[in-house]
Amino acid sequence: MTDPHDSLPSFQRALRDGELIVQKGALDRELIVHLDHPAPGVNRMTYAKLDGKKVVGLVQMVPAQLLNGLPCFQAGVAVAREYRRKGHAKRLVAAAIAELKQGLARDAKIKSFYVEAIVSVENEPSKRLAAATISKEPTAVTDELSGQPALQYVLKV
């Protein structure tokens, strides 16, 4: 499974080095938003909260396969170690979903979409976060990348 915690240090370095083009969130002015293309034809939206110049945490939304005929975005969440267990992840997920909803409605005229989180069955903190922010009733799946047992949490927005 892709671990979003791997991207937090590289995002922090790129931000520090001035390599990223960011803008303030449209709804939450404490968020910064960055759009990049990790693969040809793939848009990744990163929503991050800063403490000064330090990244507290981030949520990345990457388009996945259509779900029930609607766009679906896979969410990945990472919070820096010193900021964990303080509610930042829950607030970040809620803010990222709200920003994504507003942006899709404004720019692409998309009114409904899904957000999904694929979480390892062994990752208790991420399971608690996904249950609190995405869905209380996950579906057992096998992660496509790792082949490991996982849970899929889905939210229709």
N, C-alpha and C positions, 0 to 999 in steps of 0.2 A: 504494500500500500504506500502511496505517496504520503510522506510526512511533512505537513506544512511547516513544522518547526525548522526544517532544513532551510526554508526560504527566508525566515526572519533575519538571520545574520547577514545574508547577502542583500536583502532589501535595505537593512540598516546601513551597510557599507555603501551601497549605490546612492542612497539618500544623502549620506554624509559627504560623499565625493561629488555631489551635484550632477549625477548621471541620470537622475529621474526627472521627468516632467510630471509635476503633481498639481492638483488643484484642491481647493477646499470643497468639502461636501456641500451639496445644494441644500440639504435639510439640516445636517449636523455640521456646523462650521468648525467643530473640533476635530473632525476627520479630515484626512487627506486621501485623495483618490488618485490612483495611477492606472492607466490602461497600457498593457503591453501585449506582445504576440509571441508566446513561448514556442509556437510552431506555426508553420504556414497556415493561414486561414483561421487561426484560433485567437480569440480575444480573451484576455484575462484581466479582470478588474480586481484591483487590490484596494481595500479600504483599511486605513491604518490610523491608529491613535498615537499621538506623541506626548511625551513628557519632556518639554523643552525640545531637544534635538534627538532624544532617545525614543525608539519605537517601543511602545508599551505592548502592542499586539496588533495583529492584522487578520483580516478575513479576505481570502481569495475566492472569487467566483469564476468558474470556468464552464463554458457551455458543455453540456453532456448530450446524450441522445434525447430526442423528443420523448415526452412522456404523455400518454393520452392525447397526442396531437398538439401538445403545447411545449414551448421551450422549457428546458430544464437546465439548471445551473448547479454544478457540484461545488459545495462549500468546503473550504479548508480553513482551519482556525489555528492560530499560534499566538501565545502570550509569552513574553519574556519571563524567565524564571522568577525574577524579583517582584513581578507584578501579579503572579498567580494567586489564586484563592482570595481575590478581592472583588470578584464580580465583573472584571473587565471583559472577559470572554462573552458573557451573556449580553452585556451592553453593546459590544462590538458586533455581534451577530445581528441583533435587532436593528442597529443603525445601518449595517451593510445591506440588509434586506430592504429596509425603507429607502435607502439611496438607490439601490438597484431597481426597485419598483418605480420610483420617480423618474429615473433615467430612461428606463425602457418605455414608459408611457410617453415621455416627452420626445425621445429621439427615434424610437422604432414603432411607436403607436401600439405597443404590446401591453395589453391590460391584465392578462393572467399568465402565470408561469409557475414552474415548480422550482424548489430548492431542495437538493438532496445532500445528505452526508453519509458517506460510507465509512464505517468505524470498525476497527478490529474488535472482535468479541472480547479480547483481553485488555482493552484500553478503557478502564473504568471512568477516568475523568472525562474523556471525550463522549462516552456513552451518556453520562449524566448531563453534559452540556447539550448534546443533541436531543435528549429527551425533554430538556427544559426549553429549548428554543425552536426545534424543528418538528418533532412528533413524539408522542409518548408510546406509539405502537410501531416499533421497527419490524422489518422483514429480514429473516435470515437469508444471506446471500454468500456467494463466494467472490472475493475480490478478484477482478479481472487481471490486474497487474501481478499480484503476489500469489494468487491461487489459495489464499488463506481464508478461513471462515470470518465473515464480517456481518455487520448489521447495516441495513439501509434505512435511513430516516428520511421521510419525504414530507414536504409542506407545500400545499398549493397556496399561492399568493395571488 
